[in-house]
Amino acid sequence: MNVLEINELNVSFATEEGVVHALKDVSFTVPERRVVGVVGESGCGKSTLINAILGLLAKNGRIDGGTILFEAGSDLTRLGPAEMRALRGVRISTVFQDPMGALNPVISVGRQMANVQYRSGRSQAEKMALAAAMLRQVRIPDATAALGRYPHEFSGGMKQRIAIAMALMMEPALLIADEPTTALDATLEVATIELLRELQEKIGCSVLFISHHLGVIAELCDDVVVMYAGEVVERGTTRQVFNDPRHPYTQRLLECDPARQAQRVRRLPTIAGEIPDLRCRPAGCIFAPRCFRRSEEHT
């Protein structure tokens, strides 16, 4: 069974310069208990995709077509604001890349974690007990005392672990992780990935993991969706995509990974050219203007 099924999703934004077609015919699934990574360079549509799923598009954004089916039932594109609020934080949770921005600096961690449970029906004591238990699971020292502390009293890595604990506290069916390791150093990044995988397996939720970091995707994810200029250009299991990439963009993207450079070089490889103007999408393959395998008949 698929927890999330996206079919031919199209999203656009009205701007003073014209309509920007941010997502075009995006389709993929997130199966039960699987971690699906979405990878691509900046501007490929990852953030727009998240906001469309969560019903948090900017006022000038709109869904032009397609469906977002959640738990084989609700089409999220047809739900109203109240219905989406009932899902967010309960059945669908999110971890953002900036933990300091995700936590309220003037409210204690314990109070914030209790507030997340406001629809649970638990007593205040039960809410705080669960909050302390979740902090222990994410390896926060002296969890009971930590409930009374404020976000600025924790390191960046600890704040991100607290944000993960808050997101998983209600045992959601789907966790959306929006580049949660970007602000962390390499050591904390590895530890956070291991923790996220451990908690995901324990709770049994599915994860939609958004990142531009190929190493993190390879380490954590079961399946991969590669996006370019608002389109899905390749998808498959992590092993398939990383070991036998088929689309020229995926091949170039993997070649640009610093971890794959066998020798020290002065300049890291890049993909020549620019992302196309999404106000006027070119016909045919969206990657053709930058593709090393294009032929004259396709240009």
Backbone as CSV, one residue per row, in Angstrom:
resi,resn,N_x,N_y,N_z,CA_x,CA_y,CA_z,C_x,C_y,C_z
1,MET,0.845,-1.201,0.000,0.000,0.000,0.000,0.879,1.249,0.000
2,ASN,0.411,2.268,-0.718,1.129,3.537,-0.765,0.536,4.519,0.245
3,VAL,1.384,5.104,1.060,0.934,6.145,1.988,0.644,7.430,1.221
4,LEU,1.474,7.697,0.216,1.306,8.904,-0.602,1.435,8.528,-2.071
5,GLU,0.503,9.032,-2.881,0.532,8.762,-4.319,0.256,10.056,-5.066
6,ILE,1.265,10.545,-5.754,1.153,11.804,-6.494,1.032,11.477,-7.977
7,ASN,-0.010,12.011,-8.601,-0.292,11.702,-10.006,-0.393,12.984,-10.836
8,GLU,0.556,13.153,-11.762,0.530,14.244,-12.750,0.236,15.601,-12.096
9,LEU,0.978,15.909,-11.053,0.785,17.156,-10.317,1.393,18.330,-11.076
10,ASN,0.583,19.382,-11.253,1.036,20.617,-11.904,0.790,21.792,-10.969
11,VAL,1.824,22.604,-10.773,1.721,23.777,-9.899,2.313,24.977,-10.621
12,SER,1.637,26.113,-10.519,2.149,27.343,-11.135,2.032,28.509,-10.159
13,PHE,2.822,29.569,-10.439,2.805,30.780,-9.630,2.606,31.981,-10.544
14,ALA,1.670,32.832,-10.182,1.440,34.055,-10.942,2.413,35.122,-10.451
15,THR,3.223,35.671,-11.344,4.177,36.729,-10.993,4.003,37.910,-11.933
16,GLU,4.644,39.012,-11.614,4.558,40.199,-12.463,5.180,39.957,-13.831
17,GLU,6.132,39.019,-13.902,6.802,38.714,-15.176,6.085,37.627,-15.981
18,GLY,5.035,37.040,-15.403,4.320,35.983,-16.092,4.080,34.790,-15.188
19,VAL,3.415,33.780,-15.723,3.103,32.578,-14.949,4.296,31.629,-14.972
20,VAL,4.774,31.262,-13.778,5.890,30.324,-13.643,5.317,28.928,-13.431
21,HIS,5.608,28.016,-14.340,5.120,26.639,-14.241,6.135,25.831,-13.431
22,ALA,5.950,25.826,-12.120,6.959,25.287,-11.205,7.033,23.768,-11.202
23,LEU,5.901,23.090,-11.306,5.860,21.632,-11.368,5.047,21.210,-12.571
24,LYS,5.540,20.205,-13.287,4.820,19.714,-14.469,4.731,18.189,-14.427
25,ASP,3.509,17.690,-14.342,3.222,16.249,-14.432,4.088,15.405,-13.499
26,VAL,4.229,15.858,-12.273,5.033,15.122,-11.288,4.241,13.921,-10.780
27,SER,4.844,12.734,-10.881,4.186,11.501,-10.436,5.193,10.592,-9.740
28,PHE,4.857,10.127,-8.548,5.629,9.098,-7.857,4.838,8.664,-6.627
29,THR,5.282,7.595,-5.977,4.596,7.081,-4.797,5.563,6.960,-3.627
30,VAL,4.994,6.993,-2.422,5.741,6.722,-1.192,5.071,5.524,-0.525
31,PRO,5.642,4.329,-0.673,5.027,3.133,-0.084,5.128,3.118,1.441
32,GLU,4.342,2.261,2.055,4.388,2.088,3.508,5.782,1.674,3.959
33,ARG,6.229,2.275,5.054,7.492,1.926,5.714,8.714,2.076,4.815
34,ARG,8.632,2.918,3.802,9.769,3.155,2.916,10.232,4.596,3.062
35,VAL,11.515,4.807,2.798,12.081,6.155,2.781,12.357,6.519,1.329
36,VAL,11.658,7.524,0.843,11.790,7.950,-0.548,12.499,9.298,-0.587
37,GLY,13.609,9.354,-1.290,14.367,10.588,-1.399,14.020,11.340,-2.668
38,VAL,13.914,12.661,-2.549,13.730,13.523,-3.724,14.984,14.377,-3.833
39,VAL,15.684,14.256,-4.956,16.965,14.931,-5.109,16.986,15.749,-6.393
40,GLY,17.760,16.823,-6.360,17.888,17.692,-7.528,18.554,18.984,-7.109
41,GLU,19.104,19.713,-8.072,19.777,20.963,-7.752,18.766,22.031,-7.351
42,SER,19.252,23.131,-6.804,18.380,24.225,-6.381,17.525,24.697,-7.555
43,GLY,16.245,24.917,-7.277,15.327,25.372,-8.314,14.614,24.259,-9.045
44,CYS,14.808,23.001,-8.600,14.175,21.887,-9.327,12.721,21.676,-8.912
45,GLY,12.279,22.333,-7.841,10.875,22.213,-7.439,10.648,21.429,-6.163
46,LYS,11.708,21.114,-5.429,11.554,20.307,-4.210,10.686,21.007,-3.168
47,SER,10.967,22.270,-2.905,10.198,23.010,-1.893,8.752,23.219,-2.328
48,THR,8.554,23.492,-3.608,7.191,23.649,-4.123,6.406,22.361,-3.938
49,LEU,7.053,21.239,-4.181,6.407,19.938,-4.011,5.954,19.749,-2.567
50,ILE,6.820,20.055,-1.612,6.465,19.916,-0.193,5.273,20.792,0.156
51,ASN,5.334,22.048,-0.258,4.261,22.986,0.079,2.935,22.581,-0.561
52,ALA,2.996,21.991,-1.743,1.761,21.512,-2.385,1.161,20.368,-1.592
53,ILE,2.001,19.449,-1.108,1.511,18.326,-0.308,0.883,18.814,0.993
54,LEU,1.528,19.777,1.623,1.073,20.271,2.923,-0.034,21.309,2.814
55,GLY,-0.371,21.731,1.625,-1.387,22.769,1.468,-0.898,24.125,1.923
56,LEU,0.402,24.398,1.720,1.009,25.639,2.203,1.612,26.465,1.069
57,LEU,1.052,26.345,-0.122,1.536,27.166,-1.230,1.292,28.647,-0.951
58,ALA,2.170,29.480,-1.474,1.987,30.930,-1.335,0.691,31.358,-2.010
59,LYS,0.223,32.533,-1.667,-1.065,33.011,-2.190,-1.098,33.084,-3.709
60,ASN,0.059,33.310,-4.319,0.075,33.400,-5.785,0.296,32.046,-6.456
61,GLY,0.343,30.981,-5.651,0.527,29.644,-6.196,-0.795,28.897,-6.288
62,ARG,-0.876,27.999,-7.240,-2.094,27.203,-7.379,-1.763,25.845,-8.000
63,ILE,-2.574,24.856,-7.673,-2.451,23.529,-8.271,-3.333,23.504,-9.520
64,ASP,-2.701,23.338,-10.667,-3.422,23.398,-11.944,-3.995,22.054,-12.364
65,GLY,-3.515,20.977,-11.763,-4.013,19.662,-12.139,-3.289,18.572,-11.384
66,GLY,-3.848,17.376,-11.436,-3.249,16.237,-10.762,-3.869,15.968,-9.405
67,THR,-3.435,14.886,-8.786,-3.963,14.492,-7.479,-2.817,14.160,-6.524
68,ILE,-3.102,14.328,-5.226,-2.177,13.927,-4.161,-2.986,13.054,-3.213
69,LEU,-2.907,11.743,-3.409,-3.703,10.815,-2.611,-2.930,10.402,-1.367
70,PHE,-3.569,10.543,-0.211,-2.934,10.221,1.067,-3.655,9.058,1.730
71,GLU,-2.900,8.042,2.108,-3.425,6.834,2.748,-4.575,6.227,1.934
72,ALA,-4.367,6.175,0.634,-5.313,5.535,-0.293,-6.731,6.075,-0.177
73,GLY,-6.846,7.320,0.238,-8.186,7.874,0.394,-8.269,9.322,-0.025
74,SER,-7.942,10.228,0.884,-8.123,11.660,0.660,-7.226,12.193,-0.442
75,ASP,-7.825,12.996,-1.318,-7.061,13.755,-2.295,-6.754,15.105,-1.641
76,LEU,-5.494,15.304,-1.270,-5.127,16.508,-0.517,-5.381,17.784,-1.304
77,THR,-5.446,17.695,-2.632,-5.687,18.902,-3.427,-7.119,19.396,-3.284
78,ARG,-8.010,18.557,-2.755,-9.420,18.918,-2.639,-9.850,19.235,-1.207
79,LEU,-8.927,19.113,-0.259,-9.280,19.378,1.140,-9.219,20.870,1.454
80,GLY,-10.090,21.310,2.335,-10.101,22.696,2.769,-9.069,22.947,3.850
81,PRO,-8.880,24.217,4.249,-7.886,24.571,5.261,-8.070,23.832,6.585
82,ALA,-9.305,23.704,7.053,-9.555,23.030,8.328,-9.202,21.548,8.251
83,GLU,-9.533,20.931,7.126,-9.227,19.506,6.953,-7.720,19.274,6.872
84,MET,-7.002,20.176,6.232,-5.549,20.052,6.158,-4.910,20.263,7.530
85,ARG,-5.441,21.202,8.303,-4.898,21.423,9.653,-5.088,20.186,10.523
86,ALA,-6.173,19.450,10.287,-6.419,18.232,11.064,-5.411,17.133,10.741
87,LEU,-4.854,17.168,9.533,-3.863,16.170,9.124,-2.451,16.554,9.529
88,ARG,-2.126,17.842,9.372,-0.769,18.291,9.657,-0.442,18.140,11.138
89,GLY,0.694,17.543,11.419,1.128,17.342,12.796,0.594,16.075,13.428
90,VAL,-0.402,15.467,12.800,-0.987,14.229,13.329,-0.676,13.067,12.396
91,ARG,-1.200,13.123,11.167,-0.931,12.060,10.196,0.229,12.409,9.262
92,ILE,0.477,13.705,9.079,1.597,14.164,8.261,2.411,15.144,9.096
93,SER,3.680,14.854,9.318,4.554,15.742,10.086,5.730,16.173,9.223
94,THR,6.352,17.278,9.633,7.449,17.837,8.850,8.625,18.217,9.756
95,VAL,9.819,17.936,9.263,11.055,18.425,9.892,11.712,19.362,8.883
96,PHE,11.923,20.619,9.281,12.498,21.602,8.368,14.011,21.682,8.551
97,GLN,14.686,22.297,7.571,16.142,22.311,7.582,16.712,23.269,8.615
98,ASP,15.970,24.261,9.046,16.473,25.212,10.035,15.788,24.952,11.371
99,PRO,16.438,24.227,12.288,15.776,23.901,13.560,15.472,25.125,14.408
100,MET,16.315,26.170,14.309,16.060,27.368,15.108,14.794,28.070,14.630
101,GLY,14.546,28.030,13.327,13.334,28.638,12.805,12.098,27.813,13.081
102,ALA,12.283,26.513,13.311,11.142,25.633,13.563,10.700,25.653,15.017
103,LEU,11.588,26.084,15.914,11.270,26.118,17.344,11.038,27.561,17.788
104,ASN,10.032,27.757,18.635,9.722,29.088,19.147,10.757,29.462,20.214
105,PRO,11.515,30.557,20.020,12.603,30.883,20.944,12.150,31.342,22.324
106,VAL,10.872,31.746,22.488,10.417,32.286,23.772,9.528,31.311,24.541
107,ILE,9.422,30.077,24.051,8.625,29.056,24.731,9.521,27.863,25.013
108,SER,9.418,27.313,26.209,10.263,26.177,26.579,9.997,24.985,25.663
109,VAL,10.991,24.125,25.549,10.871,22.944,24.702,9.724,22.049,25.167
110,GLY,9.602,21.885,26.500,8.543,21.036,27.032,7.159,21.540,26.673
111,ARG,6.971,22.849,26.792,5.663,23.422,26.466,5.351,23.264,24.977
112,GLN,6.374,23.440,24.126,6.158,23.275,22.689,5.791,21.832,22.353
113,MET,6.455,20.888,23.012,6.162,19.480,22.746,4.788,19.087,23.287
114,ALA,4.364,19.720,24.371,3.017,19.471,24.893,1.968,20.061,23.960
115,ASN,2.271,21.240,23.392,1.319,21.897,22.489,1.069,21.071,21.228
116,VAL,2.085,20.345,20.775,1.932,19.494,19.602,0.858,18.431,19.835
117,GLN,0.670,18.049,21.086,-0.259,16.973,21.432,-1.659,17.468,21.785
118,TYR,-1.987,18.696,21.408,-3.235,19.291,21.886,-4.483,18.535,21.439
119,ARG,-4.381,17.722,20.394,-5.538,16.947,19.947,-5.508,15.502,20.447
120,SER,-4.567,15.178,21.321,-4.384,13.785,21.725,-5.346,13.331,22.820
121,GLY,-5.905,14.272,23.592,-6.781,13.905,24.706,-6.027,13.507,25.968
122,ARG,-4.692,13.617,25.964,-3.906,13.266,27.146,-3.939,14.396,28.168
123,SER,-3.693,14.051,29.429,-3.561,15.063,30.469,-2.219,15.770,30.300
124,GLN,-2.051,16.906,30.986,-0.798,17.641,30.883,0.380,16.795,31.358
125,ALA,0.167,16.055,32.432,1.232,15.201,32.962,1.608,14.118,31.947
126,GLU,0.625,13.561,31.287,0.891,12.524,30.289,1.622,13.105,29.079
127,LYS,1.231,14.326,28.699,1.906,14.981,27.573,3.383,15.215,27.886
128,MET,3.665,15.676,29.092,5.049,15.943,29.463,5.853,14.658,29.605
129,ALA,5.207,13.619,30.075,5.891,12.320,30.191,6.266,11.786,28.814
130,LEU,5.349,11.919,27.841,5.635,11.480,26.481,6.734,12.338,25.861
131,ALA,6.680,13.637,26.138,7.710,14.540,25.608,9.090,14.135,26.120
132,ALA,9.189,13.849,27.412,10.470,13.427,27.986,10.924,12.101,27.372
133,ALA,9.989,11.193,27.161,10.329,9.900,26.568,10.860,10.074,25.144
134,MET,10.252,10.987,24.383,10.717,11.233,23.021,12.100,11.875,23.019
135,LEU,12.359,12.759,23.967,13.690,13.367,24.043,14.753,12.319,24.356
136,ARG,14.386,11.354,25.172,15.339,10.273,25.461,15.609,9.454,24.194
137,GLN,14.563,9.246,23.403,14.731,8.462,22.182,15.666,9.147,21.189
138,VAL,15.672,10.488,21.192,16.570,11.209,20.289,17.876,11.592,20.993
139,ARG,18.105,10.985,22.156,19.386,11.073,22.878,19.708,12.473,23.386
140,ILE,18.698,13.132,23.935,18.918,14.409,24.614,19.249,14.098,26.074
141,PRO,20.404,14.511,26.576,20.779,14.212,27.958,19.829,14.858,28.962
142,ASP,19.571,14.152,30.065,18.719,14.642,31.145,17.413,15.202,30.568
143,ALA,16.657,14.325,29.942,15.466,14.730,29.181,14.451,15.491,30.024
144,THR,14.241,15.073,31.266,13.244,15.748,32.109,13.622,17.193,32.351
145,ALA,14.885,17.448,32.656,15.347,18.827,32.866,15.324,19.614,31.560
146,ALA,15.581,18.947,30.453,15.612,19.615,29.153,14.259,20.201,28.778
147,LEU,13.177,19.625,29.296,11.836,20.138,28.987,11.661,21.581,29.427
148,GLY,12.364,21.988,30.461,12.231,23.356,30.969,13.179,24.342,30.331
149,ARG,14.021,23.880,29.430,14.988,24.758,28.777,14.426,25.329,27.473
150,TYR,15.084,26.385,26.991,14.647,27.077,25.783,15.563,26.702,24.610
151,PRO,15.081,26.870,23.372,15.866,26.433,22.213,17.305,26.952,22.175
152,HIS,17.517,28.211,22.581,18.874,28.779,22.493,19.854,28.102,23.451
153,GLU,19.350,27.305,24.376,20.219,26.620,25.322,20.726,25.278,24.789
154,PHE,20.344,24.936,23.547,20.776,23.686,22.934,21.662,23.973,21.726
155,SER,22.513,23.030,21.391,23.342,23.151,20.190,22.476,22.931,18.950
156,GLY,23.043,23.222,17.769,22.289,23.048,16.532,21.855,21.611,16.310
157,GLY,22.761,20.669,16.589,22.412,19.262,16.424,21.326,18.810,17.376
158,MET,21.365,19.313,18.609,20.342,18.947,19.598,18.994,19.553,19.220
159,LYS,19.008,20.771,18.710,17.749,21.394,18.275,17.115,20.595,17.146
160,GLN,17.956,20.105,16.216,17.395,19.325,15.122,16.817,18.007,15.625
161,ARG,17.462,17.397,16.618,16.928,16.163,17.194,15.620,16.420,17.935
162,ILE,15.514,17.577,18.583,14.262,17.947,19.250,13.152,18.126,18.214
163,ALA,13.489,18.755,17.078,12.498,18.949,16.017,12.032,17.594,15.470
164,ILE,12.947,16.643,15.347,12.585,15.301,14.890,11.672,14.628,15.912
165,ALA,11.998,14.786,17.198,11.168,14.200,18.258,9.754,14.767,18.212
166,MET,9.636,16.072,18.008,8.318,16.708,17.936,7.526,16.203,16.732
167,ALA,8.223,16.021,15.610,7.539,15.579,14.393,7.024,14.150,14.505
168,LEU,7.740,13.311,15.260,7.370,11.894,15.358,6.533,11.569,16.587
169,MET,6.295,12.547,17.438,5.622,12.299,18.708,4.212,11.740,18.526
170,MET,3.509,12.168,17.487,2.142,11.702,17.255,2.105,10.464,16.354
171,GLU,3.296,9.896,16.073,3.423,8.704,15.227,2.674,8.871,13.905
172,PRO,3.124,9.823,13.086,2.441,10.087,11.813,2.633,8.943,10.828
173,ALA,1.756,8.907,9.833,1.905,7.928,8.757,2.995,8.370,7.789
174,LEU,3.169,9.697,7.656,4.152,10.242,6.716,4.949,11.353,7.389
175,LEU,6.263,11.228,7.327,7.161,12.285,7.791,7.833,12.903,6.573
176,ILE,7.705,14.220,6.429,8.388,14.941,5.360,9.603,15.624,5.975
177,ALA,10.782,15.236,5.534,12.029,15.804,6.052,12.628,16.703,4.974
178,ASP,12.592,18.001,5.221,13.039,18.989,4.236,14.497,19.373,4.515
179,GLU,15.424,18.656,3.912,16.853,18.903,4.075,17.234,19.103,5.543
180,PRO,16.902,18.156,6.405,17.102,18.352,7.849,18.555,18.325,8.304
181,THR,19.480,17.925,7.429,20.889,17.861,7.840,21.734,18.972,7.229
182,THR,21.110,19.873,6.468,21.865,20.908,5.754,22.663,21.801,6.697
183,ALA,22.084,22.157,7.837,22.733,23.098,8.754,23.708,22.420,9.722
184,LEU,23.925,21.120,9.571,24.759,20.375,10.505,26.122,20.056,9.892
185,ASP,27.124,19.901,10.767,28.433,19.497,10.254,28.410,18.005,9.922
186,ALA,29.493,17.512,9.327,29.511,16.154,8.791,29.254,15.094,9.852
187,THR,29.848,15.262,11.027,29.682,14.273,12.092,28.239,14.216,12.573
188,LEU,27.638,15.382,12.804,26.255,15.435,13.249,25.310,14.964,12.158
189,GLU,25.688,15.205,10.916,24.860,14.767,9.794,24.718,13.250,9.788
190,VAL,25.827,12.556,9.955,25.804,11.089,9.981,24.963,10.587,11.144
191,ALA,25.167,11.193,12.326,24.414,10.768,13.510,22.924,11.009,13.337
192,THR,22.562,12.126,12.717,21.148,12.454,12.513,20.504,11.485,11.531
193,ILE,21.221,11.114,10.478,20.707,10.148,9.502,20.436,8.808,10.178
194,GLU,21.401,8.355,10.983,21.243,7.077,11.687,20.054,7.114,12.637
195,LEU,19.902,8.240,13.345,18.791,8.389,14.282,17.454,8.399,13.547
196,LEU,17.390,9.111,12.441,16.145,9.200,11.680,15.724,7.830,11.162
197,ARG,16.670,7.069,10.660,16.370,5.726,10.169,15.909,4.819,11.313
198,GLU,16.571,4.918,12.452,16.204,4.101,13.620,14.785,4.400,14.086
199,LEU,14.441,5.683,14.178,13.104,6.067,14.632,12.051,5.713,13.593
200,GLN,12.383,5.856,12.323,11.439,5.514,11.258,11.070,4.033,11.319
201,GLU,12.066,3.186,11.534,11.799,1.748,11.617,11.006,1.406,12.874
202,LYS,11.277,2.109,13.967,10.578,1.839,15.231,9.110,2.242,15.156
203,ILE,8.841,3.421,14.608,7.475,3.932,14.528,6.715,3.303,13.363
204,GLY,7.441,2.953,12.305,6.796,2.320,11.148,6.189,3.292,10.171
205,CYS,6.653,4.543,10.188,6.104,5.537,9.263,6.874,5.519,7.947
206,SER,6.325,6.201,6.962,7.017,6.428,5.698,7.680,7.799,5.766
207,VAL,8.747,7.965,5.003,9.481,9.235,5.009,9.669,9.726,3.582
208,LEU,9.349,10.989,3.362,9.677,11.668,2.112,10.839,12.601,2.447
209,PHE,12.027,12.241,1.985,13.254,12.933,2.382,13.733,13.811,1.235
210,ILE,13.764,15.122,1.461,14.149,16.086,0.438,15.603,16.501,0.666
211,SER,16.416,16.443,-0.371,17.816,16.819,-0.196,18.477,17.069,-1.541
212,HIS,19.571,17.837,-1.504,20.435,17.971,-2.685,21.734,17.210,-2.456
213,HIS,21.855,16.574,-1.272,23.070,15.871,-0.869,22.965,14.400,-1.280
214,LEU,23.710,14.021,-2.315,23.605,12.669,-2.852,24.056,11.612,-1.851
215,GLY,25.073,11.924,-1.048,25.557,10.964,-0.069,24.510,10.624,0.974
216,VAL,23.781,11.637,1.431,22.722,11.432,2.418,21.603,10.586,1.820
217,ILE,21.221,10.887,0.583,20.175,10.125,-0.098,20.582,8.656,-0.212
218,ALA,21.830,8.417,-0.619,22.310,7.049,-0.796,22.332,6.285,0.524
219,GLU,22.637,6.981,1.617,22.752,6.341,2.928,21.397,6.022,3.541
220,LEU,20.438,6.894,3.351,19.175,6.800,4.087,18.022,6.194,3.306
221,CYS,17.941,6.463,2.008,16.700,6.215,1.263,16.641,4.834,0.609
222,ASP,15.418,4.303,0.546,15.157,3.051,-0.164,14.927,3.304,-1.653
223,ASP,14.238,4.403,-1.954,13.908,4.765,-3.326,14.309,6.213,-3.574
224,VAL,14.510,6.557,-4.841,14.954,7.901,-5.207,14.099,8.454,-6.342
225,VAL,13.747,9.738,-6.224,13.073,10.476,-7.289,13.999,11.629,-7.671
226,VAL,14.410,11.685,-8.922,15.301,12.742,-9.394,14.469,13.785,-10.130
227,MET,14.599,15.049,-9.686,13.824,16.130,-10.297,14.740,17.137,-10.977
228,TYR,14.231,17.696,-12.070,14.938,18.764,-12.777,13.919,19.726,-13.344
229,ALA,14.058,20.999,-13.013,13.181,22.060,-13.544,11.705,21.731,-13.380
230,GLY,11.343,21.176,-12.224,9.943,20.914,-11.936,9.390,19.632,-12.499
231,GLU,10.243,18.780,-13.068,9.787,17.513,-13.625,10.557,16.352,-13.009
232,VAL,9.909,15.194,-12.930,10.588,13.966,-12.522,11.254,13.383,-13.759
233,VAL,12.596,13.289,-13.722,13.309,12.764,-14.891,13.709,11.302,-14.701
234,GLU,13.757,10.848,-13.450,14.105,9.450,-13.207,13.660,9.054,-11.807
235,ARG,13.250,7.813,-11.648,12.912,7.289,-10.331,13.159,5.793,-10.305
236,GLY,13.431,5.280,-9.105,13.708,3.860,-8.947,14.267,3.603,-7.569
237,THR,14.718,2.390,-7.320,15.342,2.111,-6.037,16.680,2.842,-5.982
238,THR,17.169,3.068,-4.782,18.448,3.763,-4.623,19.561,3.022,-5.346
239,ARG,19.563,1.708,-5.219,20.596,0.912,-5.888,20.530,1.085,-7.408
240,GLN,19.321,1.056,-7.962,19.177,1.195,-9.409,19.672,2.550,-9.900
241,VAL,19.198,3.602,-9.250,19.496,4.955,-9.724,20.978,5.297,-9.549
242,PHE,21.578,4.910,-8.435,22.972,5.269,-8.187,23.952,4.371,-8.956
243,ASN,23.595,3.123,-9.165,24.508,2.212,-9.852,24.312,2.177,-11.360
244,ASP,23.116,2.503,-11.822,22.838,2.448,-13.259,21.898,3.581,-13.664
245,PRO,22.362,4.828,-13.532,21.498,5.959,-13.910,21.230,5.967,-15.402
246,ARG,19.987,6.219,-15.782,19.597,6.162,-17.189,19.472,7.555,-17.828
247,HIS,18.953,8.518,-17.072,18.739,9.844,-17.660,20.048,10.635,-17.652
248,PRO,20.346,11.370,-18.723,21.580,12.154,-18.772,21.733,13.129,-17.605
249,TYR,20.627,13.691,-17.127,20.736,14.607,-15.997,21.197,13.876,-14.742
250,THR,20.628,12.701,-14.484,21.040,11.917,-13.323,22.517,11.556,-13.438
251,GLN,22.955,11.175,-14.625,24.360,10.836,-14.835,25.265,12.016,-14.523
252,ARG,24.903,13.188,-15.038,25.703,14.390,-14.782,25.675,14.776,-13.305
253,LEU,24.523,14.645,-12.677,24.387,14.995,-11.271,25.310,14.131,-10.411
254,LEU,25.357,12.845,-10.708,26.214,11.932,-9.959,27.685,12.212,-10.232
255,GLU,28.016,12.602,-11.457,29.402,12.925,-11.792,29.905,14.157,-11.049
256,CYS,28.964,15.022,-10.645,29.337,16.251,-9.929,29.503,16.042,-8.426
257,ASP,29.210,14.851,-7.949,29.334,14.561,-6.519,30.810,14.553,-6.135
258,PRO,31.238,15.446,-5.213,32.654,15.481,-4.810,33.161,14.138,-4.303
259,ALA,32.284,13.355,-3.683,32.701,12.064,-3.130,33.103,11.078,-4.214
260,ARG,32.712,11.346,-5.466,33.027,10.432,-6.564,34.299,10.826,-7.312
261,GLN,34.946,11.892,-6.879,36.167,12.320,-7.552,37.344,11.473,-7.087
262,ALA,37.932,10.725,-8.008,39.024,9.810,-7.653,40.317,10.556,-7.366
263,GLN,40.504,11.731,-7.970,41.730,12.500,-7.786,41.407,13.913,-7.342
264,ARG,42.388,14.530,-6.703,42.226,15.921,-6.274,42.258,16.830,-7.500
265,VAL,41.296,17.734,-7.574,41.213,18.649,-8.718,41.030,20.075,-8.219
266,ARG,41.437,21.029,-9.054,41.289,22.436,-8.683,39.828,22.877,-8.742
267,ARG,39.113,22.371,-9.736,37.716,22.755,-9.921,36.842,21.514,-9.961
268,LEU,35.777,21.550,-9.194,34.831,20.440,-9.208,34.003,20.487,-10.486
269,PRO,33.591,19.329,-11.005,32.777,19.312,-12.229,31.411,19.952,-11.996
270,THR,30.896,20.575,-13.023,29.566,21.196,-12.968,28.789,20.816,-14.225
271,ILE,27.499,21.082,-14.187,26.657,20.866,-15.363,26.578,22.191,-16.111
272,ALA,27.061,22.209,-17.337,27.079,23.446,-18.118,25.668,23.933,-18.403
273,GLY,25.531,25.249,-18.575,24.236,25.818,-18.919,23.428,26.255,-17.726
274,GLU,22.219,26.695,-17.982,21.325,27.222,-16.959,19.981,26.498,-16.981
275,ILE,19.300,26.507,-15.824,17.943,25.963,-15.766,17.051,26.807,-16.683
276,PRO,16.199,26.211,-17.485,15.363,26.971,-18.426,14.370,27.882,-17.714
277,ASP,13.927,28.884,-18.428,12.914,29.807,-17.917,11.589,29.052,-17.797
278,LEU,11.096,28.893,-16.576,9.880,28.105,-16.356,8.611,28.873,-16.714
279,ARG,8.754,30.108,-17.172,7.586,30.830,-17.690,7.289,30.381,-19.121
280,CYS,8.288,29.821,-19.783,8.118,29.373,-21.164,8.936,28.100,-21.348
281,ARG,8.346,26.982,-20.969,9.069,25.715,-21.013,9.370,25.307,-22.459
282,PRO,10.596,24.835,-22.706,10.912,24.363,-24.067,10.156,23.080,-24.389
283,ALA,9.915,22.856,-25.673,9.249,21.628,-26.102,10.202,20.452,-25.969
284,GLY,9.656,19.272,-25.800,10.480,18.078,-25.694,11.107,17.934,-24.319
285,CYS,12.256,17.285,-24.267,12.937,17.031,-22.998,13.395,18.339,-22.373
286,ILE,13.043,18.545,-21.122,13.368,19.792,-20.429,14.876,19.971,-20.268
287,PHE,15.629,18.876,-20.286,17.079,18.948,-20.069,17.861,19.099,-21.377
288,ALA,17.184,19.032,-22.506,17.856,19.029,-23.809,18.857,20.169,-23.997
289,PRO,18.551,21.430,-23.611,19.512,22.514,-23.844,20.860,22.309,-23.149
290,ARG,20.898,21.490,-22.097,22.150,21.263,-21.350,22.677,19.844,-21.536
291,CYS,22.047,19.057,-22.379,22.346,17.630,-22.462,23.519,17.345,-23.393
292,PHE,24.445,16.525,-22.944,25.609,16.151,-23.740,25.279,15.097,-24.796
293,ARG,24.070,14.521,-24.695,23.683,13.466,-25.644,22.626,13.935,-26.645
294,ARG,22.289,15.196,-26.638,21.252,15.662,-27.553,21.750,15.635,-28.996
295,SER,20.814,15.488,-29.906,21.128,15.508,-31.333,20.435,16.714,-31.967
296,GLU,20.842,17.083,-33.153,20.289,18.259,-33.802,18.776,18.164,-33.995
297,GLU,18.262,16.969,-34.235,16.835,16.834,-34.462,16.022,17.101,-33.212
298,HIS,16.681,17.120,-32.028,15.979,17.362,-30.762,16.270,18.748,-30.213
299,THR,17.013,19.590,-30.903,17.345,20.906,-30.406,16.498,21.960,-31.069
